[in-house]
Amino acid sequence: MTKIKNPIGRATEEWIGSSPDAKVPDRVRLRVFERHNGICYLSGIKILPGMDWDIEHVVPLCMGGEHRESNMRPALRKYHKPKTAKDRKAKAKSDRIRKKHLGIRKPSRMPGSRNSKFKRKLDGTVVER
């Protein structure tokens, strides 16, 4: 465990999520917010009371980032949502490229295609292959 300097007092142990789905405790959200002086990681705007903000993972979980306190920054929701969408788009593209490289693809579902057990003859009748 690494120690994280707490802006309020003594150093505390870094919080590490038990799984990527683990909820970030309020005490950790507060520590992350105070460590970064309440400044949005994405826009540089000071987060004021009443503004909607989230915890942002610097390295997204879907791209191998860890669910731990040192990988978190405060971000205004207005800027966080587009960044998350961009991260997901990049991950989906890398998955598509990887699947293509490995030859993994869904079989064609079009009726009458070569993968179908039926075929249509030139006179319009349908027969089994």
Secondary structure by P-SEA (a helix, b strand, c coil): cbbbbbcccccccbbbbccccccccaaaaaaaaaaaccccccccccccccbbbbbbcccccccccccccccbbbbccaaaaaaaaaaaaaaaaaaaaaaaaaccccccccccccccccccccccccccc
